[in-house]
Amino acid sequence: MANSPRSALSELTDVLTRLAVPHAIGGSVASASCGVFRSTLDVDMVVHLGSASVGALAASLGRNWYADPDYIRESLRAGRSFNLVHMPTVGKFDLFPAISEFHARQLERARPKDVEYFGDIVNCPVVSPEDILLAKLRWYRDGGEVSERQWSDIHGILAINANLDFNYINHWAASLGVSDLLARALYQQGG
């Protein structure tokens, strides 16, 4: 169990919690937890990590992790994502620095939730269904609107979550420039 994918995810979220680094699972793990399940190898996370905490993060993770402090600091300075790799399982975690107001909202609205990860259940902070829907719409747009997986994830979230907060979604869809994609997805869903 100590070298299972579940233990890697639990270990990372425990370290981030201990270091008081706000974090939340996003990406396909989050969309699968509130939409239609599909397996994924990587875990995407939004984190509010300051440069001063990078050394403590790398040290706390220890030698079972690839967590290069210089690489992480450079990524934070550039406002881009960085990877952490759990070496025993080769589990890859893509961490996205919270650099926008939307990222801040994702972290504020995240709630602890059981997520399935490699057949195990892990309880960790997960972005809300509204926020993962918006993020997926943005990723779909940024990816040239060709990813069938992203579009399928969007439809899965819409199909399974009957009580989405559309005031919130419409506000952020306009802010993120994806109102047209949201309208298309809702039209295709029959809504």
Backbone as CSV, one residue per row, in Angstrom:
resi,resn,N_x,N_y,N_z,CA_x,CA_y,CA_z,C_x,C_y,C_z
1,MET,0.823,-1.196,0.000,0.000,0.000,0.000,0.862,1.252,0.000
2,ALA,2.042,1.207,0.609,2.884,2.398,0.708,3.352,2.882,-0.658
3,ASN,3.394,2.003,-1.631,3.833,2.421,-2.960,2.720,2.281,-3.988
4,SER,1.480,2.450,-3.558,0.350,2.379,-4.473,0.026,3.773,-4.992
5,PRO,-0.668,3.858,-6.127,-1.106,5.174,-6.592,-1.932,5.913,-5.539
6,ARG,-2.791,5.169,-4.831,-3.603,5.792,-3.784,-2.722,6.435,-2.728
7,SER,-1.671,5.722,-2.305,-0.796,6.275,-1.264,-0.064,7.510,-1.774
8,ALA,0.261,7.539,-3.065,0.929,8.719,-3.618,0.013,9.938,-3.561
9,LEU,-1.239,9.773,-3.983,-2.181,10.887,-3.936,-2.436,11.319,-2.499
10,SER,-2.632,10.371,-1.614,-2.847,10.696,-0.202,-1.634,11.399,0.395
11,GLU,-0.454,10.907,0.070,0.774,11.510,0.593,0.912,12.956,0.130
12,LEU,0.678,13.198,-1.143,0.799,14.561,-1.666,-0.218,15.491,-1.015
13,THR,-1.481,15.071,-0.945,-2.491,15.952,-0.356,-2.234,16.155,1.136
14,ASP,-1.735,15.130,1.829,-1.394,15.288,3.250,-0.271,16.301,3.437
15,VAL,0.757,16.234,2.595,1.872,17.185,2.696,1.389,18.604,2.418
16,LEU,0.595,18.785,1.367,0.085,20.123,1.059,-0.770,20.662,2.201
17,THR,-1.574,19.805,2.813,-2.402,20.217,3.947,-1.534,20.607,5.132
18,ARG,-0.536,19.795,5.453,0.374,20.092,6.575,1.094,21.415,6.376
19,LEU,1.463,21.711,5.125,2.185,22.950,4.823,1.236,24.136,4.645
20,ALA,-0.060,23.910,4.825,-1.089,24.956,4.675,-1.071,25.563,3.277
21,VAL,-0.859,24.708,2.276,-0.903,25.125,0.871,-2.302,24.807,0.341
22,PRO,-3.116,25.837,0.053,-4.432,25.559,-0.513,-4.288,24.777,-1.823
23,HIS,-5.094,23.731,-1.962,-4.995,22.864,-3.138,-6.334,22.197,-3.398
24,ALA,-6.544,21.793,-4.635,-7.758,21.067,-5.001,-7.505,20.266,-6.263
25,ILE,-8.080,19.083,-6.296,-8.019,18.235,-7.476,-8.893,18.851,-8.557
26,GLY,-8.377,18.907,-9.768,-9.135,19.377,-10.922,-9.011,18.345,-12.036
27,GLY,-9.096,18.806,-13.253,-8.874,17.948,-14.407,-9.825,16.768,-14.492
28,SER,-9.337,15.696,-15.100,-10.170,14.530,-15.382,-10.552,13.755,-14.131
29,VAL,-9.725,13.788,-13.092,-10.096,13.121,-11.843,-11.312,13.822,-11.240
30,ALA,-11.313,15.161,-11.270,-12.461,15.915,-10.744,-13.697,15.712,-11.614
31,SER,-13.524,15.769,-12.933,-14.709,15.612,-13.795,-15.286,14.205,-13.680
32,ALA,-14.425,13.205,-13.473,-14.926,11.839,-13.289,-15.678,11.704,-11.971
33,SER,-15.291,12.500,-10.973,-15.964,12.404,-9.672,-17.337,13.051,-9.682
34,CYS,-17.604,13.915,-10.675,-18.919,14.572,-10.723,-19.559,14.430,-12.098
35,GLY,-19.005,13.557,-12.918,-19.544,13.328,-14.250,-19.499,11.858,-14.571
36,VAL,-19.100,11.547,-15.772,-19.001,10.156,-16.210,-17.565,9.699,-15.984
37,PHE,-17.406,8.568,-15.307,-16.065,8.086,-14.983,-15.283,7.744,-16.240
38,ARG,-14.033,8.140,-16.243,-13.055,7.640,-17.209,-11.716,7.607,-16.502
39,SER,-10.896,6.644,-16.850,-9.612,6.537,-16.167,-8.643,7.560,-16.746
40,THR,-7.729,7.959,-15.901,-6.696,8.904,-16.305,-5.432,8.560,-15.546
41,LEU,-4.291,8.812,-16.133,-3.019,8.497,-15.483,-2.516,9.645,-14.628
42,ASP,-2.773,10.873,-15.051,-2.246,12.043,-14.356,-3.305,12.652,-13.456
43,VAL,-2.858,13.344,-12.437,-3.749,14.096,-11.564,-3.396,15.573,-11.714
44,ASP,-4.406,16.385,-12.041,-4.229,17.832,-12.117,-4.688,18.434,-10.799
45,MET,-3.918,19.401,-10.304,-4.282,20.093,-9.078,-4.049,21.584,-9.256
46,VAL,-4.936,22.372,-8.662,-4.721,23.810,-8.536,-4.108,24.014,-7.157
47,VAL,-3.020,24.786,-7.078,-2.363,25.032,-5.791,-2.039,26.514,-5.652
48,HIS,-2.117,26.982,-4.421,-1.682,28.347,-4.126,-0.370,28.216,-3.360
49,LEU,0.705,28.054,-4.113,2.024,27.759,-3.559,2.935,28.953,-3.754
50,GLY,3.465,29.481,-2.667,4.431,30.568,-2.753,5.843,30.020,-2.871
51,SER,6.724,30.804,-3.463,8.126,30.372,-3.628,8.766,29.988,-2.311
52,ALA,8.381,30.663,-1.226,8.985,30.392,0.077,8.649,28.991,0.590
53,SER,7.575,28.399,0.093,7.162,27.067,0.556,7.709,25.929,-0.286
54,VAL,8.390,26.254,-1.380,8.846,25.214,-2.313,9.843,24.263,-1.665
55,GLY,10.809,24.797,-0.939,11.812,23.948,-0.286,11.171,22.994,0.709
56,ALA,10.227,23.507,1.490,9.540,22.665,2.472,8.720,21.583,1.777
57,LEU,8.100,21.913,0.643,7.331,20.917,-0.108,8.244,19.793,-0.581
58,ALA,9.341,20.149,-1.223,10.264,19.126,-1.749,10.830,18.274,-0.612
59,ALA,11.220,18.906,0.489,11.779,18.169,1.619,10.741,17.253,2.252
60,SER,9.513,17.733,2.383,8.449,16.928,3.005,8.070,15.731,2.155
61,LEU,8.123,15.888,0.841,7.811,14.755,-0.033,8.906,13.698,0.032
62,GLY,10.145,14.123,0.150,11.250,13.188,0.326,11.751,12.567,-0.963
63,ARG,12.606,11.589,-0.793,13.330,11.022,-1.936,12.491,10.121,-2.835
64,ASN,11.296,9.742,-2.407,10.425,8.951,-3.279,9.750,9.792,-4.350
65,TRP,9.994,11.084,-4.313,9.351,12.006,-5.248,10.376,12.756,-6.073
66,TYR,10.050,12.959,-7.344,10.798,13.919,-8.143,10.107,15.256,-7.904
67,ALA,10.789,16.135,-7.174,10.257,17.461,-6.854,11.428,18.421,-6.818
68,ASP,11.875,18.862,-7.978,13.047,19.724,-8.108,12.677,21.158,-7.720
69,PRO,13.193,21.660,-6.590,12.814,22.998,-6.136,13.120,24.104,-7.151
70,ASP,14.246,24.015,-7.847,14.574,25.055,-8.834,13.579,25.069,-9.986
71,TYR,13.228,23.893,-10.463,12.242,23.764,-11.541,10.887,24.314,-11.083
72,ILE,10.488,23.979,-9.862,9.201,24.448,-9.339,9.204,25.967,-9.214
73,ARG,10.269,26.531,-8.642,10.340,28.000,-8.490,10.302,28.697,-9.846
74,GLU,11.011,28.172,-10.815,11.006,28.769,-12.153,9.607,28.694,-12.769
75,SER,8.938,27.572,-12.582,7.568,27.434,-13.093,6.639,28.439,-12.426
76,LEU,6.770,28.604,-11.119,5.939,29.575,-10.406,6.201,30.994,-10.911
77,ARG,7.482,31.330,-11.108,7.825,32.673,-11.630,7.197,32.903,-13.002
78,ALA,7.173,31.864,-13.823,6.635,31.977,-15.180,5.107,31.807,-15.212
79,GLY,4.500,31.428,-14.080,3.058,31.239,-14.032,2.578,30.022,-14.796
80,ARG,3.425,28.998,-14.848,3.040,27.785,-15.589,3.028,26.572,-14.655
81,SER,2.398,25.525,-15.126,2.280,24.309,-14.321,3.639,23.623,-14.188
82,PHE,3.717,22.769,-13.177,4.917,21.952,-12.981,4.483,20.563,-12.560
83,ASN,5.395,19.608,-12.705,5.101,18.210,-12.406,5.806,17.763,-11.141
84,LEU,5.125,16.918,-10.406,5.724,16.138,-9.335,5.513,14.684,-9.726
85,VAL,6.515,13.848,-9.508,6.401,12.437,-9.880,6.718,11.578,-8.666
86,HIS,5.791,10.675,-8.366,6.008,9.697,-7.309,6.786,8.543,-7.941
87,MET,8.062,8.452,-7.632,8.957,7.531,-8.330,8.562,6.050,-8.200
88,PRO,8.157,5.548,-7.029,7.820,4.116,-6.954,6.663,3.711,-7.872
89,THR,5.724,4.606,-8.108,4.569,4.256,-8.937,4.595,4.959,-10.296
90,VAL,5.525,5.882,-10.477,5.618,6.738,-11.654,4.309,7.536,-11.840
91,GLY,3.645,7.818,-10.716,2.443,8.644,-10.747,2.817,10.091,-10.975
92,LYS,2.165,10.717,-11.962,2.494,12.103,-12.312,1.381,13.023,-11.836
93,PHE,1.782,14.095,-11.194,0.864,15.088,-10.670,1.230,16.435,-11.301
94,ASP,0.277,17.012,-12.020,0.478,18.297,-12.679,-0.139,19.370,-11.796
95,LEU,0.697,20.246,-11.261,0.227,21.289,-10.364,0.176,22.617,-11.107
96,PHE,-0.992,23.252,-11.043,-1.224,24.523,-11.719,-1.276,25.623,-10.672
97,PRO,-0.351,26.581,-10.739,-0.355,27.646,-9.730,-1.606,28.513,-9.851
98,ALA,-2.168,28.858,-8.707,-3.357,29.716,-8.657,-2.909,31.151,-8.923
99,ILE,-3.017,31.563,-10.198,-2.521,32.886,-10.579,-3.631,33.819,-11.051
100,SER,-4.855,33.336,-11.071,-5.963,34.169,-11.552,-7.085,34.180,-10.519
101,GLU,-8.012,35.085,-10.711,-9.178,35.143,-9.829,-9.992,33.853,-9.938
102,PHE,-10.079,33.302,-11.146,-10.816,32.045,-11.307,-10.163,30.919,-10.509
103,HIS,-8.834,30.832,-10.523,-8.143,29.822,-9.707,-8.485,30.004,-8.233
104,ALA,-8.484,31.268,-7.778,-8.809,31.549,-6.372,-10.216,31.062,-6.044
105,ARG,-11.152,31.288,-6.942,-12.538,30.824,-6.722,-12.592,29.298,-6.671
106,GLN,-11.834,28.639,-7.556,-11.810,27.174,-7.532,-11.370,26.668,-6.162
107,LEU,-10.321,27.277,-5.616,-9.818,26.845,-4.314,-10.812,27.153,-3.202
108,GLU,-11.444,28.315,-3.255,-12.431,28.685,-2.232,-13.621,27.733,-2.230
109,ARG,-14.046,27.308,-3.404,-15.262,26.501,-3.535,-14.998,24.996,-3.442
110,ALA,-13.741,24.589,-3.436,-13.408,23.157,-3.372,-13.877,22.569,-2.044
111,ARG,-14.280,21.309,-2.095,-14.749,20.593,-0.910,-14.123,19.202,-0.870
112,PRO,-13.888,18.684,0.344,-13.393,17.306,0.440,-14.405,16.349,-0.178
113,LYS,-13.879,15.398,-0.914,-14.745,14.456,-1.614,-13.977,13.157,-1.829
114,ASP,-14.702,12.051,-1.832,-14.089,10.773,-2.186,-13.964,10.707,-3.702
115,VAL,-12.757,10.436,-4.185,-12.541,10.261,-5.617,-11.937,8.881,-5.851
116,GLU,-12.289,8.300,-6.981,-11.700,7.012,-7.344,-10.414,7.272,-8.098
117,TYR,-9.359,6.600,-7.647,-8.054,6.750,-8.274,-7.386,5.384,-8.314
118,PHE,-7.259,4.832,-9.504,-6.692,3.497,-9.716,-7.403,2.442,-8.872
119,GLY,-8.729,2.530,-8.829,-9.523,1.533,-8.138,-9.654,1.732,-6.644
120,ASP,-8.941,2.713,-6.093,-9.037,3.018,-4.670,-9.810,4.316,-4.482
121,ILE,-10.313,4.516,-3.290,-11.012,5.743,-2.953,-10.085,6.598,-2.092
122,VAL,-9.936,7.864,-2.490,-9.098,8.815,-1.761,-9.961,10.033,-1.460
123,ASN,-9.952,10.491,-0.220,-10.673,11.695,0.155,-9.709,12.874,0.085
124,CYS,-10.067,13.865,-0.724,-9.210,15.039,-0.894,-10.051,16.210,-1.404
125,PRO,-9.523,17.440,-1.306,-10.270,18.587,-1.825,-10.417,18.474,-3.346
126,VAL,-11.636,18.712,-3.823,-11.946,18.617,-5.250,-12.690,19.886,-5.647
127,VAL,-12.353,20.433,-6.816,-13.061,21.618,-7.284,-14.534,21.277,-7.507
128,SER,-15.384,22.289,-7.466,-16.827,22.081,-7.602,-17.180,21.642,-9.020
129,PRO,-18.343,21.023,-9.190,-18.782,20.662,-10.548,-18.849,21.874,-11.483
130,GLU,-19.291,23.015,-10.957,-19.345,24.228,-11.784,-17.955,24.631,-12.255
131,ASP,-16.991,24.573,-11.334,-15.635,25.006,-11.683,-14.936,24.049,-12.630
132,ILE,-15.163,22.747,-12.468,-14.526,21.825,-13.407,-15.184,21.934,-14.768
133,LEU,-16.493,22.192,-14.804,-17.167,22.425,-16.087,-16.544,23.625,-16.794
134,LEU,-16.373,24.717,-16.075,-15.784,25.926,-16.662,-14.342,25.682,-17.106
135,ALA,-13.584,24.994,-16.270,-12.188,24.699,-16.627,-12.118,23.817,-17.872
136,LYS,-12.986,22.824,-17.947,-13.012,21.948,-19.128,-13.398,22.737,-20.380
137,LEU,-14.356,23.652,-20.263,-14.714,24.498,-21.407,-13.511,25.331,-21.854
138,ARG,-12.767,25.873,-20.912,-11.589,26.688,-21.237,-10.510,25.820,-21.887
139,TRP,-10.269,24.623,-21.322,-9.255,23.731,-21.897,-9.656,23.286,-23.299
140,TYR,-10.948,23.040,-23.484,-11.432,22.661,-24.809,-11.161,23.789,-25.804
141,ARG,-11.448,25.019,-25.415,-11.196,26.170,-26.275,-9.697,26.319,-26.543
142,ASP,-8.899,26.264,-25.481,-7.445,26.439,-25.636,-6.811,25.339,-26.480
143,GLY,-7.434,24.161,-26.496,-6.922,23.034,-27.272,-7.416,23.005,-28.705
144,GLY,-8.026,24.095,-29.164,-8.474,24.160,-30.551,-9.834,23.529,-30.796
145,GLU,-10.564,23.214,-29.705,-11.920,22.656,-29.787,-11.980,21.349,-30.578
146,VAL,-10.980,20.510,-30.365,-10.927,19.234,-31.082,-10.914,18.012,-30.165
147,SER,-10.746,18.213,-28.869,-10.613,17.076,-27.963,-11.976,16.452,-27.653
148,GLU,-12.198,15.259,-28.181,-13.445,14.546,-27.908,-13.550,14.182,-26.424
149,ARG,-12.424,13.911,-25.783,-12.436,13.585,-24.357,-12.924,14.768,-23.527
150,GLN,-12.381,15.969,-23.823,-12.813,17.156,-23.072,-14.303,17.398,-23.294
151,TRP,-14.761,17.315,-24.544,-16.163,17.570,-24.854,-17.064,16.524,-24.179
152,SER,-16.613,15.281,-24.164,-17.362,14.224,-23.489,-17.429,14.484,-21.980
153,ASP,-16.318,14.922,-21.391,-16.311,15.265,-19.964,-17.311,16.381,-19.676
154,ILE,-17.355,17.392,-20.531,-18.291,18.515,-20.376,-19.722,17.989,-20.371
155,HIS,-20.038,17.128,-21.326,-21.389,16.567,-21.401,-21.702,15.689,-20.192
156,GLY,-20.722,14.953,-19.715,-20.936,14.122,-18.533,-21.266,14.949,-17.304
157,ILE,-20.566,16.059,-17.118,-20.833,16.940,-15.971,-22.245,17.511,-16.073
158,LEU,-22.609,17.983,-17.265,-23.949,18.551,-17.454,-25.045,17.502,-17.254
159,ALA,-24.802,16.284,-17.699,-25.821,15.236,-17.629,-26.081,14.770,-16.200
160,ILE,-25.060,14.761,-15.375,-25.184,14.138,-14.059,-25.482,15.130,-12.944
161,ASN,-25.237,16.406,-13.169,-25.413,17.408,-12.116,-26.622,18.292,-12.408
162,ALA,-27.753,17.910,-11.861,-29.011,18.610,-12.147,-29.103,19.972,-11.457
163,ASN,-28.327,20.185,-10.410,-28.466,21.410,-9.620,-27.274,22.351,-9.749
164,LEU,-26.720,22.462,-10.929,-25.600,23.373,-11.135,-26.048,24.821,-10.931
165,ASP,-25.150,25.635,-10.410,-25.414,27.058,-10.184,-25.118,27.821,-11.477
166,PHE,-26.152,28.014,-12.291,-25.940,28.639,-13.599,-25.716,30.139,-13.515
167,ASN,-26.082,30.790,-12.431,-25.695,32.199,-12.272,-24.173,32.300,-12.193
168,TYR,-23.591,31.444,-11.380,-22.130,31.391,-11.247,-21.476,30.980,-12.575
169,ILE,-22.002,29.918,-13.172,-21.425,29.404,-14.422,-21.487,30.459,-15.521
170,ASN,-22.631,31.113,-15.692,-22.760,32.119,-16.755,-21.822,33.299,-16.538
171,HIS,-21.687,33.732,-15.292,-20.751,34.829,-14.993,-19.328,34.467,-15.413
172,TRP,-18.856,33.297,-14.960,-17.482,32.908,-15.245,-17.284,32.475,-16.703
173,ALA,-18.315,31.911,-17.325,-18.196,31.566,-18.751,-17.942,32.819,-19.562
174,ALA,-18.634,33.910,-19.236,-18.409,35.188,-19.935,-17.003,35.692,-19.650
175,SER,-16.577,35.626,-18.403,-15.248,36.105,-18.022,-14.140,35.296,-18.684
176,LEU,-14.356,33.997,-18.827,-13.346,33.108,-19.412,-13.450,33.017,-20.941
177,GLY,-14.456,33.657,-21.512,-14.608,33.644,-22.967,-15.109,32.327,-23.528
178,VAL,-15.971,31.634,-22.775,-16.471,30.334,-23.243,-18.000,30.259,-23.240
179,SER,-18.679,31.404,-23.211,-20.149,31.404,-23.189,-20.726,30.676,-24.397
180,ASP,-20.102,30.857,-25.564,-20.599,30.199,-26.771,-20.467,28.682,-26.673
181,LEU,-19.378,28.196,-26.091,-19.195,26.750,-25.922,-20.199,26.195,-24.917
182,LEU,-20.445,26.933,-23.857,-21.436,26.519,-22.878,-22.808,26.415,-23.537
183,ALA,-23.159,27.425,-24.325,-24.459,27.413,-25.013,-24.562,26.213,-25.955
184,ARG,-23.484,25.916,-26.673,-23.496,24.767,-27.578,-23.661,23.455,-26.810
185,ALA,-22.940,23.314,-25.708,-23.032,22.089,-24.909,-24.429,21.926,-24.340
186,LEU,-25.010,23.018,-23.837,-26.368,22.943,-23.288,-27.388,22.616,-24.385
187,TYR,-27.210,23.193,-25.558,-28.102,22.903,-26.677,-28.032,21.419,-27.038
188,GLN,-26.816,20.874,-27.098,-26.646,19.463,-27.437,-27.224,18.551,-26.359
189,GLN,-27.253,19.042,-25.107,-27.819,18.275,-24.003,-29.353,18.366,-23.999
190,GLY,-29.884,19.274,-24.822,-31.316,19.447,-24.841,-31.809,20.477,-23.857
191,GLY,-30.844,21.299,-23.313,-31.226,22.297,-22.312,-31.009,23.630,-22.833
